[in-house]
Amino acid sequence: MTNTAMADVRDMYMAHTMFRREIGLAPTLICEVPGGDVERAAIVADHFQVVDNSLHHHHVAEDKHLWPRLAERVGTEADAVVRVMEEQHGAIDTLLDEVRAGLARWRSTADAAQGETVAAAMTRLNERLVEHLAVEEDLALPLIENHITAAEWGQMIADSAGDVAPEQIPLIFGMMAYEADPETVRDIIAQMPPEISGVIGDLASESYAAHARRVYGTAAPARIGARGAVA
C-alpha cells in the first residue's frame, strides 16, 4: 500500500466529539423536563434517537469494515485492540437497549421518576462510551491510519450513514462540525461529492443551530471537548 492513499481519520474525531457532547449532555436534558410535559419529553427523546441511530450505524460500519481488515493485515499487534473494540461495542449496545426502552416509556408520560431512571442509564452509557472512544483514539486510530486505505475508509463512512434520511444529513454533519476546527471541516467537505460539498457547509451549521435551539434553548450548547470535559 506504499503508493496508496491512506485513511484520513479526522472525521472520526469529529464524530467522537459529537457523541461525547450529545450523550454527555443528555442526562441533564432529561432531568430538566418538567413532570408531565410530554411535548418537551418527545423533543428530547427524538433528539437522542437521531444521535442513537448515528452511533449505532457508526459502530456497525466499524465492525464490518475496520476490525476484520486490521486483524488480517496487522496480526498480533491488532488482535488485542480488535478484541477490546468488539467487546466495548457489545457493552455499549446493551446500554443503548436499556436507554431506548426507558426513553420509549418516559416520552409518553414525562414521569419525573422514570426520567431519573433514564438519566441514570444515560450516564452509564456515557461513561462507557467515553472510555471506549478514548481507547479507540489511542490504540485503534493509529493502526487505521497505517493499514486502512482512503477508499476503504470511504466505504466505512458511507455505510455509517445507514438508514439516515437525506434531510438529516446536514443536521448530523452540523453536529459533527460544531466543535471541529474550520480547516478540518473544509477538508472533509472537499472530499464529499460536488453536489453535496457545494451546499453542506452553511446548511449543516444552520441545521444544527436550529436543532440546538429547540433541544437546548440555544444555538450554542456547551462544548464538551475532545475528551469529554464541558467547556
N, C-alpha and C positions, 0 to 999 in steps of 0.2 A: 504493500500500500504506500510505498515511498512517494510516488508522484500523485497520489490520490488525495483530494481534498478531504479533510477530516472534520468531524462534528464540531460545530460552534455551539457550545453549551450555555451561552449567556442567557438564552431564553428559558433554560431550566431554572436558573437563579431567579429570573423574573417570576416564573410560576411558583416557585417555592415561597418567595416573599408574599405573593398573593395569598397562598394557603395559610401561611403563618398569621397574616393580618386578619383575613376574613374569619377564620376559625378561632383565632385568638380573641377577637372582639365579640364573638357570638354569645358567650355566656352572659356578659353584661347586657347585651341587647335583649336576650330572653328575659332576664330578671327584671328589666325595666318596663316590660309590658304590663300595664295596669290589669289587675284581675278582671276577667270577663270581657276584655277588649279584643274580641275575636278578629276584628278588622286589622288591628295592629299585629296580632299574633300571626295572621296569614301573611302579612308583608315580610315579617322576619323569617317565617318558615319557607316562603317562596325564595327569599334571598339565599338561604342556606341550601336549598335544593339546587340552585344554579352552581354554587360552589362545590357541593357534593358531587354533582354529575361530572364536573370538570376534573375533580380529584380522582374519582373512580376510573374514568377513561384514561387519565394520565398514568395511573398505576397499571392498568391493563395493558396499555401500549408499551410501557417499560418491560413488563413481564414477557411480552411477545417479541419485542424487537431488540432489547438490550441484553438481558441477562443470559439467554442462550448463546448469543454471539460472544460475549465476554468469556463464558465458560469454555467455549470451543477454542477461542483464539489465544487466551491468556494462560489458561491451565491453572496450575496450583495457586498462583498468586491471586486469581479471581475467585477460587472456589468458596473461600470463607466469606468474601464480600457478597457474592451472589446468594449464598445461603442466608445471610443476615437480611439482605434486601427482601427476599421472598418471605421469610418469617415475619418481618416487620409489616409487609403488605398484608399478610394474613391477619395479624393482630389489629391493624387499622381497619380492615374490612369488618371484623367483629364489632368494633366500637362504632363504626358507621351504621351498622344494622341496628344497634341499640339506640343511637341518636335518631335515626329515621323513624323507628317505631314510636319513640317518645314524642317527637315532633308531630307525627300524624295524630296522636291522641290530643296533644296540647292545643294544636292550632284550632280545633273546633270548639274548645271550651275556654281557652286562655286562663285556665285554673292556675292560681299562683303556686300551689303546692306541686302540681305537675310541672310547671315551668322551672321550679327549683331543681326537680329531679332531672329534667332535660339539660339544664345548665351544668349540673354536676357531671353528667355523661359527656357533654361537650368539652368540659375542662379536661376530663381524662383523655378524650380523643386528641385534644390539642397538645397535651403533654407528650403523648406517644408520637404524634406527628412531628413535633418539633425535634424530638430525639432522632427520629428516622431521617428527617431532612438533613440534619447536621451530619449524620453518619454517611448519607449518600453523597453529600458535597465533599466530605473529607476523603472518602475512600473510593466511591464508585465513579464520580465525575472525572478524576484524573485518568482512570483506565479508559473511560469512554472517549475522552479527547484523543487518546493514542491508538485506539483499536476499533472505533466505530466511524464509518465514513460519513461524509456530509449527506450523501444520498440515503444511506440507511437511517440517519438521524431525521431526515425529512420524512421518511416513511413513518417513523415513530410519531413525529409531530402531527402528521396528517391523521393517523389513527387515533391520537389522543383527543381529536375533536369529537370522536364518537358520534353520537346522535344529536349533537348540539344544533339547534335550529339556526339557520343562516343569520337571522336577525339578532341572535345573541352573540355572534362572534365579535362585533365591535365592543360590546359590554365586557366580555371576558378578556379581550386584549387590553381594554382600558384598565381593568382591574390589575392585570399583569404589569402594565406600563406605569402605573400610578407612582411607584417609588423607584423606578429604574432611571438611570442617568440618560439624558437625551441622546447621546451618541449611540448607546446600545440600542435604544428604541429605533433610531433611524436605521441602523444596520440590520436589525431584524425585519423591519418593514421592507427594506430594499431587497430582501431575499424572498418576499412574497410575490405571487403572480401580479403582473402590472395592473390588472383590473381591480385588484384589492389594494395594492400598495398606494395607488393614487388617492385613495379616499380614507384609508383606515386610520391614519393619524389623528386628524381632527375629530372624526366620527367616534373613535374609541374614547378619547378624553371627554367628549361631550356626553357620550352614553353613560360612562361611569359616573360623571358628575351628577347627572340627573338621577341615576340609580342611588347613589350615595345620599343625595338629599332626601330621598324617600325612605331609605333604610336608617340612616344615621342622623338625619336632620341637618346635614351639612355636606357640601360638595368636597370637603377636605377632611375626611375622617382621620383618626390618629394613625400615624405611620408606625408600623411595627418593627421595621428594620430587618436586616438580613438574617439575624439570629433570634429574632422574636422579642426584642425589647421595645416597648411602646415609647414613641418619641413625640 
